[in-house]
C-alpha cells in the first residue's frame, strides 16, 4: 500500500470518529497503526506492532 493510500484510509477513519472515546477506541487504534506504518515505526507486514508502546 502506498503512502497516499494509507493517508487516504487514515482520513476516512478520522471522518468516522464520533468524539466518544469508548466508541472510537478501535478506530483510533487502526489510525495509530496506519500512522506507524507511514512513519516507519514498524515493518508493513509485521504482526508485531510496537514493542515500545505495547500496541
N, C-alpha and C positions, 0 to 999 in steps of 0.2 A: 504494500500500500504506500502511495507517495505521501509526502508531507502535506500537499494540498488536499488530498483525500482525507487524511487524518484530521486536518484542521476543519474541514467541512463537517466531518462527523462530530467533532467537538462542538462546533457552532450549533449543529442540530440538537445535540444533547442539552446544551445550555438553554436552548429555547423551550425545553420541556421542564425546566426547573420550576417548582411551584412556590418555593420560599419556605416550605415546611421541611425542616431538617430531617425528620424521620422518614418522610416520603421520598426525599431527594437523595438519601444516602447511597443507594445503588447507582443512580445516575452520576453522582459526584465521584464515585469510585471508578466508573467507566471513564469519565473525563480525566481523572488523575492518571489512570493507566495509559491513556492515549497521549497525554502531555508528557509522561515519562518516556514514551517511545519517541516522540518528536525531539525531546531534549537529549536523547541518547543515554538515558539513565539505565536502561535495560535493553538487552537484545530483543528485536521484534518478535521472534518466535520462542522466547524463553517462557517456560512455565513458572519460573521464579520471577516475581515482580520486583520487589525491592527489599533486600535484606536489611538495609539501614533503617527504613521507616516501618517495616513489618507489614507492608501491603500485600 
